[in-house]
């Protein structure tokens, strides 16, 4: 059974940090590029970051220098380290694994508020 399960979301104060995890099962994770997206309340889902099978990374401008994505293929897990969080980072965060097929996680809520 193919699964992507995100975790690590929560409530954090502005300037704080969170690390999201995306654990894969049921498919050869190491062969898949992983993208991160987020969806703010009332808005469309937006792209955040990518990590390729060769560990090349890309970020949307709004998170550059604050977010870092990485992966551990032994653990079938991708990570999104988020530092210096801002209220505008509040959203449900999703991971997506893609090759020929695409698999999405269920999302994890991140709330940045004082």
Secondary structure, DSSP 4 states (H G I P E B T S, - for coil): --EEEEE--EEE-TT--EEEEEEEESS-GGGSEEEEEEE-TTS-EEEEEEE-TT--EEE-GGGTTTEEEEEETTTTEEEEEE-S--GGG-EEEEEEEESSSEEE---EEEEE--
